[in-house]
């Protein structure tokens, strides 16, 4: 059996692109890394593997703790990590969701071609930068009062439809139709609500962006047609989350876990994995608060899309409906959801690894996806009618100097990854090191002169932090996903205009 060693961690090759850290000691399950040899070298460069092994100590973790091909070190739980825990005798972990609850991406299609856009790039990037609030701190498309924030947290994109910022068709093409009915706004702190009130409809900073792209490659014609994609088409990709509201919600519950469930915390190898026992009052309150923050993030991206439609209408002097600016899909990649999956069980009905199972049965699990995208194949009841027979769209952003991808949930995803795949290229370099290696203005000039990509940001430092060289090879990440059958390649896009905080 082929093995690889990274410090005190040994990985055993199960098959092509599948590596396992065997279960031993206090681990409650094995851990698996889905990566090529090249990507595994990058994943082994930081604490990703240590964090993945630590995650197997979470109570009730089922089958495997999993690292996607774009995995890298995070807070407690690795970014690119998936962990499913039993909702009866397991736990829910804010650390395995992340601070930016429902950070996610949405893609909007148009009937414009790249030729239609040429000559308008600079006008478009300037107009988008002016119209879409970005950067640290406050400012949003909508400044909400107390009633507005409560309504958004409770009703998600249903609020946006009633307020005139979304259409019924937008809801039909969003994960969960843009609404989590488990949301409990009363469990979101006033401090979190206050932080969110003036950030409704804003990109934020860091790796969040709005990018106008052109479709360069189609890999599966029939699926692309179902998604409304064709070569040379202009699309818009939006990547952001729940802003200060989500961050504060995560912080609030991490602090509460430290006080109320210290015994569970003391039994974990890393306190940053902070978790609350399933069925506990804190677990129920966190889940309700997290679902409310999920609703907020969907509205946030919807308002940015609404403002983008208005900008396109101004720049091209056409109604956005005439340009067929439709939501293809919106999908989260920092989230925990109650989902039913088939797992192996022992004679007493307890979940065990597949090799020790005597039978399989369906169980409700908290599926934590932190920097990982849900990727359900055709047939899952959660899929919207438009994609029930073809499979869920999956959107994988690359860096601003590389392509992005549209995939669809693969047939092997439920068995291998609880219906999940990667969420992006994954960082290679810290933000601090990136600012030492790159100069923002130089990156902008090179992208424009060499690639005809127009980038505008609040500061040169932001551009340096997100320079193309700080990310893994998104082509390799997607290749592994496609070959494993967890996310099938449908189309590739390439940047034209990009705005950042």
Secondary structure as GFF3:
##gff-version 3
##sequence-region A 1 501
A	DSSP	beta_strand	3	6	.	.	.	ID=ss1
A	DSSP	beta_strand	9	15	.	.	.	ID=ss2
A	DSSP	beta_strand	18	21	.	.	.	ID=ss3
A	DSSP	beta_strand	30	34	.	.	.	ID=ss4
A	DSSP	alpha_helix	37	43	.	.	.	ID=ss5
A	DSSP	alpha_helix	48	55	.	.	.	ID=ss6
A	DSSP	beta_strand	61	72	.	.	.	ID=ss7
A	DSSP	beta_strand	79	86	.	.	.	ID=ss8
A	DSSP	beta_strand	91	92	.	.	.	ID=ss9
A	DSSP	three_ten_helix	94	96	.	.	.	ID=ss10
A	DSSP	beta_strand	104	113	.	.	.	ID=ss11
A	DSSP	alpha_helix	114	117	.	.	.	ID=ss12
A	DSSP	alpha_helix	121	131	.	.	.	ID=ss13
A	DSSP	alpha_helix	146	155	.	.	.	ID=ss14
A	DSSP	alpha_helix	157	162	.	.	.	ID=ss15
A	DSSP	alpha_helix	168	172	.	.	.	ID=ss16
A	DSSP	three_ten_helix	175	178	.	.	.	ID=ss17
A	DSSP	three_ten_helix	185	187	.	.	.	ID=ss18
A	DSSP	alpha_helix	190	197	.	.	.	ID=ss19
A	DSSP	beta_strand	209	218	.	.	.	ID=ss20
A	DSSP	alpha_helix	221	227	.	.	.	ID=ss21
A	DSSP	beta_strand	233	240	.	.	.	ID=ss22
A	DSSP	alpha_helix	243	260	.	.	.	ID=ss23
A	DSSP	alpha_helix	262	266	.	.	.	ID=ss24
A	DSSP	three_ten_helix	271	273	.	.	.	ID=ss25
A	DSSP	beta_strand	276	277	.	.	.	ID=ss26
A	DSSP	alpha_helix	281	316	.	.	.	ID=ss27
A	DSSP	beta_strand	326	332	.	.	.	ID=ss28
A	DSSP	beta_strand	334	345	.	.	.	ID=ss29
A	DSSP	three_ten_helix	354	356	.	.	.	ID=ss30
A	DSSP	beta_strand	359	370	.	.	.	ID=ss31
A	DSSP	beta_strand	373	374	.	.	.	ID=ss32
A	DSSP	three_ten_helix	385	387	.	.	.	ID=ss33
A	DSSP	beta_strand	393	396	.	.	.	ID=ss34
A	DSSP	beta_strand	404	409	.	.	.	ID=ss35
A	DSSP	alpha_helix	413	417	.	.	.	ID=ss36
A	DSSP	beta_strand	420	421	.	.	.	ID=ss37
A	DSSP	alpha_helix	431	437	.	.	.	ID=ss38
A	DSSP	alpha_helix	440	451	.	.	.	ID=ss39
A	DSSP	beta_strand	454	457	.	.	.	ID=ss40
A	DSSP	alpha_helix	460	465	.	.	.	ID=ss41
A	DSSP	three_ten_helix	468	470	.	.	.	ID=ss42
A	DSSP	alpha_helix	474	484	.	.	.	ID=ss43
A	DSSP	beta_strand	487	500	.	.	.	ID=ss44
###
